[in-house]
Amino acid sequence: MTPRVRFAPSPTGYLHVGAARTALYNYLFAHHNGGTFILRSDDTDKDRGSDEFQEDILEHLRWLGLEWDEGFAVGGPHGSYRQSDRYDRYREVARDLVDRGSAYYSFATAGQLDAFKQEAREAGTSPAYDGSLEPSEAEASERLAAGETAVVRFRVPRPGATEFADVVRGDMRFDHAQVDDFVILRSDGTPTYHLASTVDDVDYGITHVIRGEDLLSSTPKHILLTQAIGGNPVTYAHLSLLMGPDGKKLSKRHGDTAMAVYSEAGYLPESMNNYLALLGWNPGEDDTILPLEEMVRRFDLDTVSKNPAVFDPKKLEWMNGVYIREMGDAEFIAVTLPLVEEAVGRTLSDEDRLRYAMLVPLVKERAKLLPEVATQARFLFVDVDEYDEKAWSKVMAVDEGPVALDGAIAALEGLDPWTTEAIDTALRAMLEESELSARKGLQPIRVAISGSTVSPPLFESLEILGRDDSLARMRRARAALS
């Protein structure tokens, strides 16, 4: 059977890294097996859901390049793929289950249910609700006819057990004695997650459900519902949850988890996909850097680990740097030029763009995040109007600062040709003559021309900046030290 998988986020929050990994694994599995990747909107929570969250999910799935074949916002044979548009269908299924005895109207109150569970615990029996508090079918009909409201509960067959083979977690067994007669339709006629999700999976012909292990306890309920509805069996794969570097479940206490934060911070979608894929999956061959197409070729759900994976922002940043360095210069310029122009505050001229192209190989080798490129390149196009306070006090306002600047100005003002090699030779001779170390003798020059101790390689920067601008900036900094 050709696989049909779905990613079904609820638009009650921004797309976060854990959900993005789930979407990625569904995408990889579908495309590796020539199947269909479906996007569904589980938007039944009207109190917490919003169009803003929905748009964020769409935007960042597309940013990652995880285009879906069918579903919300792109269409397909199943309407809008929004659960909020399918309430009539869920009510129809619930009524049919009641008519066939697989479900029933429940009038048990919260207080009664609490008392039931407490008594069960005291008696040493299962606290899973078994419907024993409900009135007879005739009384239930009378109460409904009188206008009383009730929820609809699925009747879990007892005794019994639900067993299934989870692709990631192995053989699973859930004794029905531990499974509540669960609510499938609320008293206001809205479906619960269990009903809506299962009906959609059946109606959309889903063959594999790949989701987080936090939903593992829901699986026996979904299997029982699928059987009662008459749907085809589904293969389940429950992914381990992501952990923070401290070994605890990933959350906001570990820092930002929303994909929007990473896209805006200058991470490349290629590196994010690559890093997320490796959080629980081993592509083999000891490879770490893999483009999306190669991951599709190699992906095997059977090799996904059930052990928790650690989301480490530092490792992600390292991988992002690898991807930046592997970019071609033309692609790199296309991606970073808007950032540079934003930092400069103007559109770069053709001459400026040529200078930037000269700088690209230097900043590309050092950057781990795209905004760092704009920070390092800004000095080429904007005169230094202020100096980093810490850098100034550490390398300029010390005895070696004036000595280094005086020596550099003297060594460079008559230099010809103005090339990296000639600048290197002249300044190293100045260091030896002034008896200065490279750090104490060159850092003041770096601060003078860029305003900071963090910049592209110094000799190359001086060549690209040009003789006149370089000397003018050094003289201005030297005057500020007087």
C-alpha positions, -999 to 999 in steps of 0.1 A, spaced: 0 0 0 13 34 -9 19 53 23 -3 82 33 10 102 63 -2 133 79 12 161 100 -17 175 121 -8 205 142 -32 224 163 -30 262 157 -27 269 194 9 280 193 38 287 170 55 258 152 82 246 176 113 224 170 97 192 183 67 195 160 90 205 131 110 173 136 77 153 135 67 170 103 102 163 89 100 126 97 66 123 81 79 141 50 110 119 47 90 87 52 64 97 26 89 108 0 113 79 5 84 55 -1 67 74 -29 38 82 -7 17 113 1 25 139 28 -7 155 41 -11 186 62 -42 187 84 -54 215 107 -66 202 140 -83 235 148 -111 225 171 -98 245 201 -114 278 193 -104 294 226 -67 289 222 -64 287 184 -57 317 161 -51 325 125 -17 339 135 -6 305 148 -20 288 117 0 312 94 32 307 114 29 269 110 24 272 72 52 298 68 78 277 87 69 244 71 75 262 38 107 278 51 120 243 59 110 232 24 86 206 37 59 212 10 29 190 15 12 171 -13 -23 174 -1 -41 192 27 -48 225 43 -42 255 20 -33 234 -10 -64 213 -14 -72 177 -22 -101 152 -23 -111 158 13 -123 194 14 -106 220 35 -87 196 57 -98 217 87 -114 198 115 -136 229 123 -153 223 90 -162 186 98 -183 188 129 -213 172 112 -192 143 101 -179 137 137 -215 139 151 -227 114 125 -200 89 135 -208 94 172 -245 88 166 -238 57 146 -215 43 173 -243 49 199 -269 32 177 -246 2 174 -239 0 211 -202 10 207 -208 42 225 -233 57 250 -246 89 264 -230 96 298 -245 117 325 -218 111 352 -207 144 368 -172 154 376 -179 148 413 -192 113 407 -162 104 385 -138 116 412 -156 96 438 -155 65 415 -118 68 410 -111 73 447 -132 43 457 -114 22 431 -80 32 444 -90 24 480 -103 -10 468 -71 -17 448 -89 -19 415 -85 1 383 -97 37 385 -105 37 347 -141 46 343 -162 17 331 -196 32 327 -211 17 358 -225 50 370 -248 54 340 -286 51 340 -304 25 319 -308 31 282 -344 39 287 -337 64 314 -310 80 294 -334 85 265 -360 101 288 -334 125 302 -322 135 268 -358 140 256 -364 162 286 -335 185 274 -307 173 296 -273 173 281 -248 145 281 -214 136 266 -209 106 244 -184 80 257 -169 51 238 -176 18 253 -142 1 259 -146 -37 256 -138 -54 289 -121 -77 296 -96 -74 268 -64 -57 256 -51 -37 227 -19 -49 212 1 -34 183 36 -32 170 50 3 172 77 8 145 99 28 169 90 14 204 83 -23 195 55 -44 208 29 -26 229 1 -39 250 -26 -19 268 -50 -38 292 -85 -24 288 -89 -25 325 -66 6 325 -84 25 297 -114 48 305 -146 47 286 -134 79 270 -154 109 258 -157 112 221 -183 140 219 -188 168 244 -221 179 257 -221 209 233 -217 186 204 -180 193 197 -157 163 191 -128 154 213 -93 149 199 -97 111 200 -128 112 177 -118 139 153 -83 126 148 -94 90 143 -123 98 119 -100 120 98 -73 93 97 -99 68 85 -116 91 60 -83 104 46 -69 69 42 -39 74 65 -17 44 66 10 55 90 7 78 120 41 92 130 39 114 161 54 121 195 54 96 223 33 119 245 3 106 225 12 69 230 -14 65 257 -41 77 232 -32 50 207 -53 21 221 -83 45 221 -76 53 184 -72 17 175 -105 8 192 -123 36 175 -108 27 141 -120 -8 145 -155 3 156 -158 27 126 -147 0 102 -114 16 92 -83 -1 79 -56 -7 105 -29 20 109 8 15 115 20 36 144 54 51 151 59 72 183 89 94 183 108 101 215 104 136 230 133 161 226 153 169 257 173 200 266 210 198 273 202 192 310 184 160 302 149 173 309 120 177 285 127 205 261 108 236 271 111 274 271 134 272 302 161 259 278 157 289 255 136 296 224 119 266 208 98 284 182 110 279 146 103 316 140 131 325 164 156 304 145 146 316 110 148 352 122 182 347 139 199 337 107 197 299 107 195 283 73 165 259 67 190 234 53 209 232 85 178 231 107 164 202 87 197 184 88 201 189 126 165 179 134 167 148 113 197 135 133 178 139 166 168 102 167 177 89 133 211 76 121 216 79 84 245 55 84 279 58 68 290 81 96 277 111 77 266 143 95 260 168 67 231 157 45 209 178 21 172 171 22 172 151 -10 199 127 4 179 123 37 149 114 16 169 87 -2 183 72 30 154 76 55 142 44 72 116 46 99 129 13 113 162 29 122 147 57 143 157 54 179 133 52 208 159 68 231 154 105 239 174 130 218 190 162 231 184 195 213 216 214 217 215 250 202 253 251 202 255 220 179 228 235 157 249 267 155 280 247 145 260 229 118 247 262 105 282 275 102 291 244 81 262 251 57 272 288 54 308 278 45 295 254 19 274 280 1 286 293 -32 297 329 -32 268 340 -55 242 323 -33 258 337 -2 257 372 -16 221 369 -26 211 357 9 232 382 29 232 414 8 197 424 21 210 420 57 241 441 49 220 469 33 197 469 63 227 472 86 242 500 65 209 518 60 210 522 23 212 503 -10 248 495 -19 262 510 -51 278 488 -78 312 498 -64 301 488 -29 289 455 -42 322 448 -58 339 455 -24 315 433 -6 322 405 -31 359 408 -22 350 405 15 326 375 11 352 347 12 366 362 45 333 366 64 318 334 51 345 313 67 339 329 101 301 332 103 278 308 121 247 329 118 238 351 88 234 384 108 270 381 119 279 387 83 262 421 82 279 430 115 313 422 102 308 438 68 293 471 79 327 488 85 333 487 47 304 510 39 298 531 70 325 552 86 333 543 122 313 567 143 317 550 177 340 523 192 330 493 212 336 505 247 351 472 260 374 470 230 385 506 234 395 502 270 412 469 265 434 475 234 433 513 227 434 531 261 466 512 271 503 521 266 506 500 234 476 516 217 492 549 205 525 531 197 507 506 175 487 533 156 517 556 152 538 527 138 510 515 115 504 550 100 541 554 94 544 520 79 514 522 56 511 558 44 537 554 17 530 517 9 528 508 -27 513 485 -39 483 485 -15 479 447 -14 473 422 14 508 408 10 524 442 11 503 453 41 512 420 59 549 426 54 548 462 64 529 457 96 549 427 107 580 447 103 564 475 124 556 449 151 592 438 153 606 473 153 581 485 180 587 453 200 549 446 200 532 412 200 507 406 172 478 409 196 489 442 212 501 457 179 474 447 155 442 448 176 444 487 179 444 488 141 414 465 139 395 487 164 404 518 145 391 507 111 361 486 123 352 499 157 355 465 173 380 437 179 357 414 159 361 418 122 373 399 91 410 392 88 429 425 92 453 426 63 426 417 38 402 442 54 427 470 50 432 462 13 395 461 6 388 493 26 415 511 7 445 532 16 427 566 21 399 553 43 422 530 63 447 558 71 419 583 79 403 560 104 436 552 121 445 589 124 410 597 138 414 570 164 449 582 172 436 617 178 410 604 201 437 589 223 456 622 226 
